[in-house]
Amino acid sequence: MGIIVQKYGGTSVDGPERIKNVAARVCRSVDEGHQVVVVVSAQGDTTDSLLEMAQAISTRPPKRELDMLLATGEQISIALLAMAIDTLGYKAISLTGAQGGIMTDEQHTKAKIRKVNAERITAELERGSIVIVAGFQGVTPGNDITTLGRGGSDTTAVAVAAALDAEICEIYTDVTGVYSADPRIVPEARLLPQVGYDEMLELASLGALILQPRAVEVAAIYGVPLHVRSSFTESPGTIVREVEDMEKARSVTGVAYDDNCAQITIIGVPEPVNILRLVFAALAREGINVDMIVKTSGGESTTTLSFTVQRSDLDAALEIIHHLNGADQWEITANEDVAKVSIVGAGMMTNPGVAAAMFDVLADEGVPVELVTTSEIKVSCLVPRNRLREAVTACHSRFCLSDAE
């Protein structure tokens, strides 16, 4: 048997007993003949606590120093897990992101992995060690510590798996796999035994918090199979990999939602102004992602632009827009009371009328739709946040997602 990479989230290592449980699971994999690399997140709410400490000192802490602070959370986890494995009689070594060869760009708090220099990891595996790597962090060419943004440990694990040509990357979390909808909203949601990369990427991008979108993207590019499992049960979980049979009888695989979004609308922009390039280039320079976009004619040779950003980016986005040339003549509004509900399925490509069915069910429920975006395998609608639960439940029911295939 070859190398496997296991990633454990914050809830999986939240406290001594859970760390011991993870250690036992890792050692069982070694007993089965695998070489094991473990990627670990910070314990529980450690990252949030560190952010609160930073905010208590400064409302706008320097991003470099914030990364220096946040990276300490994972270092606690890897050291404690190495100790737990040692007590079971197995050889283990913990490595920071830098020691593990995780090389990133220089965009602090949202860095992207540029390459993984796996020489140290490979050498430790050859010495018979279980290698434990800090997730969520890396190092720049200038030797500064960076962090990868929320969920970044998933991306660390997949990137390491790709660099090592691992058999599989197991993502252990506090849920038993990927479901057709959030079971907290739709109790009858169904566990999906297998999901294609494209579908999983859309589900992750649209708010399903099981996997970080960038992790799925890297997995798809390098063909790394993912196995999403619970660290608390022996549930078989969900396999994410390339799906050959795209002729699916079921048009929709799952319903996702995102209630961490805000809508920005710019009204009264003169037609000669290339508002798309002006606004989105400025936001991109500051690392602010834009999602749903609608540009319409506002009459009298003016343009109206409406789009969404993460709610956490709203204040920064508004500040950037207000400083653009001509912004003092535009009407700029923001709405935080919105959420996005999306249906996803590779079967949409061969089953027409899916979008119409979604619009019908939302209309029947009296849920207003503010914005719409589509792709070959997804339809997303921006709805009032206080109607989100109804929208998700209605869509899940309309496409019979609780029924077995």
C-alpha positions, 0 to 999 in steps of 0.5 A: 500500500502507498501514501495516504493523506488524512486531514482532521478539522478543528472539531476533530482535535478539540480537546485531549480525548478527541486528539487521542481518538485521532491518534488511534485512527491514524495508527490504525491506518499505519497498521493497515500498511499505509504511509500516513501524512496528517494535516491538522487544523487549529483546535475548535474555536482557536482561530476565532479566539485569536482573531478576537484578541487581534481585534481587541488590540487593533481594529485593522491589524497588519495582515502580516502580523495577523498571519503570524498570530493565526498560524500558532493555532495549527502549531498547537494541534500538530505538536499535541497530536505528535505527542498522542501518537508517540504515547501509542508507540509509533514514531511521529514528527510535526512540521509547520507549513514552512517546514513541510514545504508549503510555498505560497504567494505573498497575499497575507490572510488569503494566500494561495499555494504555489508549490509544495516542496515535499522533500522533507515530508518524503524523507521523514516518511522514509525514516518510518515516521507519521508526518503531521503537517500544519494546515492553513499556513505556508511561507512566502519566497521571502520566508514570511508566514502566510495563511490560506483563508478559512478552510485552508487546511483542506487545500493544504491536504490536497496539495500535499496529496498531489505532491506525494502522488498519494492514493487518496486524501481523506477529509475527516470532519464532524459530519458523515459526508456530503448531503443533498442539503444541509441536514440542519435545514432539511432533516430528510437530506440524503447522504451522497455516496459519490459526487463528481469534482464539478458538482462538488466544486459548485456545491462548495463554492455555493455555500456547502461548507464541507470542503473548501472550493480551492481544495476541490479545484486542486483535487480535480486538476491533479486527479486526487480522489477525496474521501469525506468522512466523520472522525467520530463514526465509521460511516462510509462517507462520500467519495469525490472523484471524476465521474465518467457517467454524465448521463444522469437520470437525476437532474439535480444532485443537491441544494446549497446555500450561502447566507454570508453574502451582501448585495451592492448596487451602483445606480446612475453610472454614465454609459461611457464609463466602463463600470465593470472594469473600473469596479472589479479591477479595484476589488480584485487588487484588494483580494475581494471576490465578486459573485453574482453580477447583473448589469442593466441599462438605467435609462437616460444613458446610465448603467446600473450594476448589482453584484454580491460579495461576502458580508465580511468584505462588504465594508472594505468593498464599499470603501473601495467603490466610494474612492473610485473616480466619479463615485460621488455622482453615483447612488451606491446602496448595500443590502446585507439581508440577502442569501443565495440558494442554489441547485447543483447537478451535472444532469442539468446538461441533459435535462431541460427545464430545471431552472424553470422548475426552480423559479416555479417552486420559489414563486409558489412559496412566495419567495422573491428573487433578486438576482439569478446566475446560471452555469451548465450545472447550477442555478443560483437565486439571491433571496431575502435572508429570512426566506432562505430556509423555506427556499432550500426546503422547497427546492429539495422537495421539488427535485425529490432529493430525499429519494434513493437513486 
